[in-house]
Amino acid sequence: YVEDVRAETDMNVVVTGSGKFVEVQGTAEGVPFDRDELNRLLDLALKGCADLTKIQAEALA
């Protein structure tokens, strides 16, 4: 909760196992963000989703 309250951007990203976007929602929490920051956030989200997918696959193996 503490990290969420302090975040400058609230973003939800859902991707398929192959990295294709299913859902992208983003809201500036006070200060608007630019296209470069959006691209960095999407890159971070893709990495996080890929990491989670790998962990889930390992747990189910």
PDB file of N, CA, C and O in Angstrom:
ATOM      1  N   TYR A   1       0.819  -1.198   0.000  1.00  0.00           N
ATOM      2  CA  TYR A   1       0.000   0.000   0.000  1.00  0.00           C
ATOM      3  C   TYR A   1       0.861   1.259   0.000  1.00  0.00           C
ATOM      4  O   TYR A   1       0.556   2.220  -0.706  1.00  0.00           O
ATOM      5  N   VAL A   2       1.928   1.257   0.783  1.00  0.00           N
ATOM      6  CA  VAL A   2       2.785   2.437   0.883  1.00  0.00           C
ATOM      7  C   VAL A   2       3.354   2.803  -0.487  1.00  0.00           C
ATOM      8  O   VAL A   2       3.365   3.978  -0.856  1.00  0.00           O
ATOM      9  N   GLU A   3       3.827   1.806  -1.249  1.00  0.00           N
ATOM     10  CA  GLU A   3       4.373   2.083  -2.581  1.00  0.00           C
ATOM     11  C   GLU A   3       3.293   2.607  -3.513  1.00  0.00           C
ATOM     12  O   GLU A   3       3.550   3.510  -4.309  1.00  0.00           O
ATOM     13  N   ASP A   4       2.094   2.058  -3.429  1.00  0.00           N
ATOM     14  CA  ASP A   4       1.006   2.477  -4.308  1.00  0.00           C
ATOM     15  C   ASP A   4       0.606   3.926  -4.044  1.00  0.00           C
ATOM     16  O   ASP A   4       0.353   4.682  -4.981  1.00  0.00           O
ATOM     17  N   VAL A   5       0.548   4.307  -2.793  1.00  0.00           N
ATOM     18  CA  VAL A   5       0.146   5.665  -2.432  1.00  0.00           C
ATOM     19  C   VAL A   5       1.167   6.685  -2.926  1.00  0.00           C
ATOM     20  O   VAL A   5       0.802   7.796  -3.311  1.00  0.00           O
ATOM     21  N   ARG A   6       2.433   6.314  -2.916  1.00  0.00           N
ATOM     22  CA  ARG A   6       3.501   7.236  -3.313  1.00  0.00           C
ATOM     23  C   ARG A   6       3.771   7.236  -4.818  1.00  0.00           C
ATOM     24  O   ARG A   6       4.536   8.072  -5.298  1.00  0.00           O
ATOM     25  N   ALA A   7       3.176   6.341  -5.554  1.00  0.00           N
ATOM     26  CA  ALA A   7       3.442   6.236  -6.990  1.00  0.00           C
ATOM     27  C   ALA A   7       2.962   7.474  -7.730  1.00  0.00           C
ATOM     28  O   ALA A   7       1.905   8.024  -7.419  1.00  0.00           O
ATOM     29  N   GLU A   8       3.742   7.907  -8.706  1.00  0.00           N
ATOM     30  CA  GLU A   8       3.353   9.046  -9.526  1.00  0.00           C
ATOM     31  C   GLU A   8       2.481   8.621 -10.697  1.00  0.00           C
ATOM     32  O   GLU A   8       1.791   9.443 -11.301  1.00  0.00           O
ATOM     33  N   THR A   9       2.516   7.328 -11.014  1.00  0.00           N
ATOM     34  CA  THR A   9       1.712   6.782 -12.103  1.00  0.00           C
ATOM     35  C   THR A   9       1.109   5.470 -11.648  1.00  0.00           C
ATOM     36  O   THR A   9       1.805   4.632 -11.075  1.00  0.00           O
ATOM     37  N   ASP A  10      -0.171   5.283 -11.893  1.00  0.00           N
ATOM     38  CA  ASP A  10      -0.857   4.031 -11.583  1.00  0.00           C
ATOM     39  C   ASP A  10      -1.093   3.329 -12.912  1.00  0.00           C
ATOM     40  O   ASP A  10      -1.771   3.865 -13.789  1.00  0.00           O
ATOM     41  N   MET A  11      -0.528   2.116 -13.065  1.00  0.00           N
ATOM     42  CA  MET A  11      -0.635   1.437 -14.346  1.00  0.00           C
ATOM     43  C   MET A  11      -0.927  -0.040 -14.144  1.00  0.00           C
ATOM     44  O   MET A  11      -0.329  -0.697 -13.292  1.00  0.00           O
ATOM     45  N   ASN A  12      -1.855  -0.550 -14.940  1.00  0.00           N
ATOM     46  CA  ASN A  12      -2.170  -1.973 -14.986  1.00  0.00           C
ATOM     47  C   ASN A  12      -1.877  -2.464 -16.394  1.00  0.00           C
ATOM     48  O   ASN A  12      -2.303  -1.858 -17.377  1.00  0.00           O
ATOM     49  N   VAL A  13      -1.139  -3.575 -16.480  1.00  0.00           N
ATOM     50  CA  VAL A  13      -0.783  -4.138 -17.780  1.00  0.00           C
ATOM     51  C   VAL A  13      -1.004  -5.639 -17.722  1.00  0.00           C
ATOM     52  O   VAL A  13      -0.566  -6.306 -16.784  1.00  0.00           O
ATOM     53  N   VAL A  14      -1.687  -6.168 -18.734  1.00  0.00           N
ATOM     54  CA  VAL A  14      -1.902  -7.610 -18.868  1.00  0.00           C
ATOM     55  C   VAL A  14      -1.373  -8.011 -20.234  1.00  0.00           C
ATOM     56  O   VAL A  14      -1.713  -7.400 -21.247  1.00  0.00           O
ATOM     57  N   VAL A  15      -0.527  -9.057 -20.254  1.00  0.00           N
ATOM     58  CA  VAL A  15      -0.001  -9.552 -21.523  1.00  0.00           C
ATOM     59  C   VAL A  15      -0.183 -11.061 -21.611  1.00  0.00           C
ATOM     60  O   VAL A  15      -0.347 -11.745 -20.601  1.00  0.00           O
ATOM     61  N   THR A  16      -0.151 -11.558 -22.831  1.00  0.00           N
ATOM     62  CA  THR A  16      -0.208 -12.998 -23.050  1.00  0.00           C
ATOM     63  C   THR A  16       1.157 -13.604 -22.742  1.00  0.00           C
ATOM     64  O   THR A  16       2.126 -12.881 -22.506  1.00  0.00           O
ATOM     65  N   GLY A  17       1.228 -14.923 -22.745  1.00  0.00           N
ATOM     66  CA  GLY A  17       2.496 -15.608 -22.529  1.00  0.00           C
ATOM     67  C   GLY A  17       3.532 -15.274 -23.582  1.00  0.00           C
ATOM     68  O   GLY A  17       4.732 -15.387 -23.333  1.00  0.00           O
ATOM     69  N   SER A  18       3.081 -14.864 -24.754  1.00  0.00           N
ATOM     70  CA  SER A  18       4.013 -14.493 -25.826  1.00  0.00           C
ATOM     71  C   SER A  18       4.333 -12.996 -25.828  1.00  0.00           C
ATOM     72  O   SER A  18       5.016 -12.513 -26.732  1.00  0.00           O
ATOM     73  N   GLY A  19       3.847 -12.261 -24.825  1.00  0.00           N
ATOM     74  CA  GLY A  19       4.193 -10.858 -24.688  1.00  0.00           C
ATOM     75  C   GLY A  19       3.320  -9.882 -25.447  1.00  0.00           C
ATOM     76  O   GLY A  19       3.692  -8.720 -25.611  1.00  0.00           O
ATOM     77  N   LYS A  20       2.161 -10.333 -25.913  1.00  0.00           N
ATOM     78  CA  LYS A  20       1.240  -9.424 -26.609  1.00  0.00           C
ATOM     79  C   LYS A  20       0.305  -8.785 -25.579  1.00  0.00           C
ATOM     80  O   LYS A  20      -0.154  -9.440 -24.644  1.00  0.00           O
ATOM     81  N   PHE A  21       0.038  -7.505 -25.771  1.00  0.00           N
ATOM     82  CA  PHE A  21      -0.783  -6.767 -24.813  1.00  0.00           C
ATOM     83  C   PHE A  21      -2.254  -7.158 -24.915  1.00  0.00           C
ATOM     84  O   PHE A  21      -2.824  -7.223 -26.004  1.00  0.00           O
ATOM     85  N   VAL A  22      -2.852  -7.417 -23.760  1.00  0.00           N
ATOM     86  CA  VAL A  22      -4.284  -7.669 -23.646  1.00  0.00           C
ATOM     87  C   VAL A  22      -4.961  -6.421 -23.087  1.00  0.00           C
ATOM     88  O   VAL A  22      -6.044  -6.037 -23.527  1.00  0.00           O
ATOM     89  N   GLU A  23      -4.304  -5.796 -22.111  1.00  0.00           N
ATOM     90  CA  GLU A  23      -4.884  -4.618 -21.453  1.00  0.00           C
ATOM     91  C   GLU A  23      -3.775  -3.679 -21.007  1.00  0.00           C
ATOM     92  O   GLU A  23      -2.749  -4.115 -20.486  1.00  0.00           O
ATOM     93  N   VAL A  24      -3.990  -2.393 -21.214  1.00  0.00           N
ATOM     94  CA  VAL A  24      -3.086  -1.359 -20.711  1.00  0.00           C
ATOM     95  C   VAL A  24      -3.952  -0.228 -20.169  1.00  0.00           C
ATOM     96  O   VAL A  24      -4.766   0.346 -20.892  1.00  0.00           O
ATOM     97  N   GLN A  25      -3.768   0.085 -18.887  1.00  0.00           N
ATOM     98  CA  GLN A  25      -4.468   1.209 -18.260  1.00  0.00           C
ATOM     99  C   GLN A  25      -3.438   2.006 -17.475  1.00  0.00           C
ATOM    100  O   GLN A  25      -2.688   1.443 -16.678  1.00  0.00           O
ATOM    101  N   GLY A  26      -3.399   3.295 -17.694  1.00  0.00           N
ATOM    102  CA  GLY A  26      -2.449   4.114 -16.960  1.00  0.00           C
ATOM    103  C   GLY A  26      -3.040   5.466 -16.615  1.00  0.00           C
ATOM    104  O   GLY A  26      -3.755   6.071 -17.413  1.00  0.00           O
ATOM    105  N   THR A  27      -2.732   5.933 -15.412  1.00  0.00           N
ATOM    106  CA  THR A  27      -3.228   7.220 -14.941  1.00  0.00           C
ATOM    107  C   THR A  27      -2.105   7.965 -14.240  1.00  0.00           C
ATOM    108  O   THR A  27      -1.420   7.406 -13.384  1.00  0.00           O
ATOM    109  N   ALA A  28      -1.919   9.221 -14.602  1.00  0.00           N
ATOM    110  CA  ALA A  28      -0.964  10.060 -13.879  1.00  0.00           C
ATOM    111  C   ALA A  28      -1.589  10.427 -12.538  1.00  0.00           C
ATOM    112  O   ALA A  28      -2.758  10.805 -12.469  1.00  0.00           O
ATOM    113  N   GLU A  29      -0.806  10.314 -11.487  1.00  0.00           N
ATOM    114  CA  GLU A  29      -1.291  10.637 -10.143  1.00  0.00           C
ATOM    115  C   GLU A  29      -0.723  11.990  -9.725  1.00  0.00           C
ATOM    116  O   GLU A  29       0.060  12.072  -8.780  1.00  0.00           O
ATOM    117  N   GLY A  30      -1.112  13.032 -10.416  1.00  0.00           N
ATOM    118  CA  GLY A  30      -0.649  14.372 -10.078  1.00  0.00           C
ATOM    119  C   GLY A  30       0.135  15.004 -11.210  1.00  0.00           C
ATOM    120  O   GLY A  30      -0.284  16.023 -11.758  1.00  0.00           O
ATOM    121  N   VAL A  31       1.267  14.415 -11.570  1.00  0.00           N
ATOM    122  CA  VAL A  31       2.127  14.971 -12.609  1.00  0.00           C
ATOM    123  C   VAL A  31       1.998  14.121 -13.870  1.00  0.00           C
ATOM    124  O   VAL A  31       2.209  12.910 -13.809  1.00  0.00           O
ATOM    125  N   PRO A  32       1.660  14.716 -15.001  1.00  0.00           N
ATOM    126  CA  PRO A  32       1.547  13.950 -16.242  1.00  0.00           C
ATOM    127  C   PRO A  32       2.882  13.306 -16.624  1.00  0.00           C
ATOM    128  O   PRO A  32       3.947  13.805 -16.262  1.00  0.00           O
ATOM    129  N   PHE A  33       2.811  12.195 -17.355  1.00  0.00           N
ATOM    130  CA  PHE A  33       4.026  11.529 -17.822  1.00  0.00           C
ATOM    131  C   PHE A  33       4.091  11.603 -19.346  1.00  0.00           C
ATOM    132  O   PHE A  33       3.072  11.707 -20.027  1.00  0.00           O
ATOM    133  N   ASP A  34       5.326  11.546 -19.861  1.00  0.00           N
ATOM    134  CA  ASP A  34       5.506  11.670 -21.303  1.00  0.00           C
ATOM    135  C   ASP A  34       5.649  10.296 -21.971  1.00  0.00           C
ATOM    136  O   ASP A  34       5.648   9.264 -21.300  1.00  0.00           O
ATOM    137  N   ARG A  35       5.771  10.305 -23.282  1.00  0.00           N
ATOM    138  CA  ARG A  35       5.838   9.072 -24.060  1.00  0.00           C
ATOM    139  C   ARG A  35       7.056   8.229 -23.688  1.00  0.00           C
ATOM    140  O   ARG A  35       6.968   7.002 -23.642  1.00  0.00           O
ATOM    141  N   ASP A  36       8.191   8.877 -23.423  1.00  0.00           N
ATOM    142  CA  ASP A  36       9.383   8.122 -23.029  1.00  0.00           C
ATOM    143  C   ASP A  36       9.151   7.366 -21.726  1.00  0.00           C
ATOM    144  O   ASP A  36       9.549   6.208 -21.599  1.00  0.00           O
ATOM    145  N   GLU A  37       8.514   8.011 -20.766  1.00  0.00           N
ATOM    146  CA  GLU A  37       8.231   7.334 -19.496  1.00  0.00           C
ATOM    147  C   GLU A  37       7.224   6.210 -19.701  1.00  0.00           C
ATOM    148  O   GLU A  37       7.355   5.149 -19.090  1.00  0.00           O
ATOM    149  N   LEU A  38       6.231   6.423 -20.542  1.00  0.00           N
ATOM    150  CA  LEU A  38       5.268   5.365 -20.852  1.00  0.00           C
ATOM    151  C   LEU A  38       5.982   4.160 -21.444  1.00  0.00           C
ATOM    152  O   LEU A  38       5.700   3.024 -21.061  1.00  0.00           O
ATOM    153  N   ASN A  39       6.898   4.393 -22.369  1.00  0.00           N
ATOM    154  CA  ASN A  39       7.645   3.288 -22.965  1.00  0.00           C
ATOM    155  C   ASN A  39       8.466   2.542 -21.916  1.00  0.00           C
ATOM    156  O   ASN A  39       8.529   1.313 -21.939  1.00  0.00           O
ATOM    157  N   ARG A  40       9.093   3.277 -20.999  1.00  0.00           N
ATOM    158  CA  ARG A  40       9.862   2.629 -19.929  1.00  0.00           C
ATOM    159  C   ARG A  40       8.952   1.815 -19.015  1.00  0.00           C
ATOM    160  O   ARG A  40       9.311   0.711 -18.604  1.00  0.00           O
ATOM    161  N   LEU A  41       7.781   2.351 -18.696  1.00  0.00           N
ATOM    162  CA  LEU A  41       6.832   1.623 -17.848  1.00  0.00           C
ATOM    163  C   LEU A  41       6.345   0.348 -18.531  1.00  0.00           C
ATOM    164  O   LEU A  41       6.221  -0.695 -17.890  1.00  0.00           O
ATOM    165  N   LEU A  42       6.072   0.433 -19.822  1.00  0.00           N
ATOM    166  CA  LEU A  42       5.629  -0.755 -20.557  1.00  0.00           C
ATOM    167  C   LEU A  42       6.739  -1.797 -20.627  1.00  0.00           C
ATOM    168  O   LEU A  42       6.470  -2.992 -20.506  1.00  0.00           O
ATOM    169  N   ASP A  43       7.989  -1.359 -20.821  1.00  0.00           N
ATOM    170  CA  ASP A  43       9.117  -2.296 -20.818  1.00  0.00           C
ATOM    171  C   ASP A  43       9.237  -2.986 -19.463  1.00  0.00           C
ATOM    172  O   ASP A  43       9.461  -4.195 -19.396  1.00  0.00           O
ATOM    173  N   LEU A  44       9.091  -2.226 -18.392  1.00  0.00           N
ATOM    174  CA  LEU A  44       9.160  -2.785 -17.042  1.00  0.00           C
ATOM    175  C   LEU A  44       8.022  -3.774 -16.810  1.00  0.00           C
ATOM    176  O   LEU A  44       8.225  -4.834 -16.218  1.00  0.00           O
ATOM    177  N   ALA A  45       6.826  -3.427 -17.278  1.00  0.00           N
ATOM    178  CA  ALA A  45       5.674  -4.317 -17.126  1.00  0.00           C
ATOM    179  C   ALA A  45       5.879  -5.619 -17.891  1.00  0.00           C
ATOM    180  O   ALA A  45       5.563  -6.693 -17.379  1.00  0.00           O
ATOM    181  N   LEU A  46       6.405  -5.534 -19.112  1.00  0.00           N
ATOM    182  CA  LEU A  46       6.661  -6.747 -19.899  1.00  0.00           C
ATOM    183  C   LEU A  46       7.664  -7.652 -19.195  1.00  0.00           C
ATOM    184  O   LEU A  46       7.484  -8.870 -19.162  1.00  0.00           O
ATOM    185  N   LYS A  47       8.719  -7.066 -18.631  1.00  0.00           N
ATOM    186  CA  LYS A  47       9.704  -7.866 -17.911  1.00  0.00           C
ATOM    187  C   LYS A  47       9.075  -8.523 -16.689  1.00  0.00           C
ATOM    188  O   LYS A  47       9.299  -9.706 -16.432  1.00  0.00           O
ATOM    189  N   GLY A  48       8.292  -7.761 -15.937  1.00  0.00           N
ATOM    190  CA  GLY A  48       7.643  -8.318 -14.752  1.00  0.00           C
ATOM    191  C   GLY A  48       6.689  -9.445 -15.091  1.00  0.00           C
ATOM    192  O   GLY A  48       6.653 -10.462 -14.398  1.00  0.00           O
ATOM    193  N   CYS A  49       5.918  -9.273 -16.149  1.00  0.00           N
ATOM    194  CA  CYS A  49       4.986 -10.329 -16.566  1.00  0.00           C
ATOM    195  C   CYS A  49       5.743 -11.568 -17.030  1.00  0.00           C
ATOM    196  O   CYS A  49       5.337 -12.691 -16.732  1.00  0.00           O
ATOM    197  N   ALA A  50       6.842 -11.372 -17.759  1.00  0.00           N
ATOM    198  CA  ALA A  50       7.652 -12.511 -18.211  1.00  0.00           C
ATOM    199  C   ALA A  50       8.251 -13.247 -17.013  1.00  0.00           C
ATOM    200  O   ALA A  50       8.272 -14.478 -16.988  1.00  0.00           O
ATOM    201  N   ASP A  51       8.734 -12.504 -16.027  1.00  0.00           N
ATOM    202  CA  ASP A  51       9.283 -13.121 -14.816  1.00  0.00           C
ATOM    203  C   ASP A  51       8.212 -13.926 -14.085  1.00  0.00           C
ATOM    204  O   ASP A  51       8.468 -15.048 -13.646  1.00  0.00           O
ATOM    205  N   LEU A  52       7.015 -13.359 -13.953  1.00  0.00           N
ATOM    206  CA  LEU A  52       5.923 -14.074 -13.281  1.00  0.00           C
ATOM    207  C   LEU A  52       5.517 -15.327 -14.044  1.00  0.00           C
ATOM    208  O   LEU A  52       5.254 -16.367 -13.441  1.00  0.00           O
ATOM    209  N   THR A  53       5.466 -15.230 -15.362  1.00  0.00           N
ATOM    210  CA  THR A  53       5.115 -16.391 -16.184  1.00  0.00           C
ATOM    211  C   THR A  53       6.127 -17.510 -15.978  1.00  0.00           C
ATOM    212  O   THR A  53       5.747 -18.675 -15.860  1.00  0.00           O
ATOM    213  N   LYS A  54       7.414 -17.165 -15.934  1.00  0.00           N
ATOM    214  CA  LYS A  54       8.466 -18.160 -15.717  1.00  0.00           C
ATOM    215  C   LYS A  54       8.325 -18.813 -14.342  1.00  0.00           C
ATOM    216  O   LYS A  54       8.428 -20.034 -14.222  1.00  0.00           O
ATOM    217  N   ILE A  55       8.093 -18.015 -13.317  1.00  0.00           N
ATOM    218  CA  ILE A  55       7.939 -18.542 -11.957  1.00  0.00           C
ATOM    219  C   ILE A  55       6.726 -19.468 -11.871  1.00  0.00           C
ATOM    220  O   ILE A  55       6.793 -20.523 -11.240  1.00  0.00           O
ATOM    221  N   GLN A  56       5.626 -19.078 -12.498  1.00  0.00           N
ATOM    222  CA  GLN A  56       4.425 -19.922 -12.492  1.00  0.00           C
ATOM    223  C   GLN A  56       4.686 -21.243 -13.202  1.00  0.00           C
ATOM    224  O   GLN A  56       4.274 -22.298 -12.719  1.00  0.00           O
ATOM    225  N   ALA A  57       5.365 -21.195 -14.343  1.00  0.00           N
ATOM    226  CA  ALA A  57       5.662 -22.420 -15.091  1.00  0.00           C
ATOM    227  C   ALA A  57       6.546 -23.351 -14.271  1.00  0.00           C
ATOM    228  O   ALA A  57       6.334 -24.563 -14.264  1.00  0.00           O
ATOM    229  N   GLU A  58       7.530 -22.794 -13.583  1.00  0.00           N
ATOM    230  CA  GLU A  58       8.413 -23.604 -12.738  1.00  0.00           C
ATOM    231  C   GLU A  58       7.645 -24.223 -11.576  1.00  0.00           C
ATOM    232  O   GLU A  58       7.892 -25.374 -11.216  1.00  0.00           O
ATOM    233  N   ALA A  59       6.725 -23.480 -10.992  1.00  0.00           N
ATOM    234  CA  ALA A  59       5.941 -23.993  -9.866  1.00  0.00           C
ATOM    235  C   ALA A  59       5.012 -25.120 -10.296  1.00  0.00           C
ATOM    236  O   ALA A  59       4.725 -26.026  -9.514  1.00  0.00           O
ATOM    237  N   LEU A  60       4.546 -25.063 -11.532  1.00  0.00           N
ATOM    238  CA  LEU A  60       3.616 -26.079 -12.024  1.00  0.00           C
ATOM    239  C   LEU A  60       4.319 -27.292 -12.628  1.00  0.00           C
ATOM    240  O   LEU A  60       3.675 -28.298 -12.926  1.00  0.00           O
ATOM    241  N   ALA A  61       5.637 -27.201 -12.810  1.00  0.00           N
ATOM    242  CA  ALA A  61       6.390 -28.304 -13.431  1.00  0.00           C
ATOM    243  C   ALA A  61       6.594 -29.456 -12.468  1.00  0.00           C
ATOM    244  O   ALA A  61       7.207 -30.461 -12.828  1.00  0.00           O
TER     245      ALA A  61
END
